[in-house]
Amino acid sequence: LIGYVAESMAPLNVADLSKDTRFDAIVDAAFSDPSSTEGDPHPDFEAKNALAMPLRNHDGSALGICLMLNKRAGPFSEFDAHMLRLECEHVVLMVQTASANLTHFATQETIPETLYRLMHLAQCERTHLFLSETVEHKGKELRRLSLFASSDDHMNGGYSSLTHHADDKCLVHVPFSDGLLGYAARTGRDITIPDARGDARFDMLLDVQMGFRTTSLMSIPVHDSEDKASIIGVLLVCNKHGAGAFSPTDTTFARIFARQIAKLYTKYIGDAEERKAREDE
């Protein structure tokens, strides 16, 4: 199968490998280890279905193959193939920018890196993470959403001037009563808008604060990774390329990434607490 995809440079989706003469059962043996009780290799691996996608350099030449095996409740769908095709573009970019010893690849993505990857897959201009916080204002507690990270942060190699200023405070805030981001944070419901400026719920002040013009957008709630009933923030996905509207597929991408970002934020908080504990010792 791998050889076929490498020669033809065409994707391949096989629902039942046992019925495909191109499949070599030695692959199962390569992934199996009878002495193993857990982990990889699996003690008794059996490849059942496969999705293979060619990796192309920007000049069209072959770079490699990306292979996925054993879809749960398979076979792999057209949506799986579409998602893998988009992700392969990101893999090619990472491989081409990696150093020879592959130290470029981190064991754990950062939140800005994940936002950048979502921007790439959703084919849009920017993605942002706003986090919910409670602050004191005129003697009262006020809930708001504050910009925590952006896809721009990854491209700039650090946190941008919008997310962290010299005094380590965010410069962009959205009231919890907001009709778009605030609504997603309050209700846990997605919002997709093809024309932000034609929607009465959109607050132009957001564009003023962030310094760009929003056209289309998605507002996706981010649930706590440990308490799904709790919403910790909102993903703002802006400006679909080609002046188009975000599709249901884009919304699915954003929901998946919202779950990943929630896990990364939990880890971020845990790591920060550990560093503080060490500093206090």
QUIZIVEN-V987569 format. One record per helix or strand of 3 or more residues. SS is the DSSP state (2 for helix, 1 for strand). FROM is the first residue (numbers start at 1). TO is the last residue. If there is no record, write none. Layout:
BEGIN
SS:FROM:TO, SS:FROM:TO
END
This chain:
BEGIN
2:2:8, 1:12:14, 2:17:19, 2:26:30, 1:50:56, 1:62:69, 2:78:97, 2:111:122, 1:124:137, 1:140:150, 2:151:155, 1:173:175, 2:181:187, 1:191:193, 2:196:198, 2:205:210, 1:217:223, 1:231:240, 2:241:243, 2:248:280
END
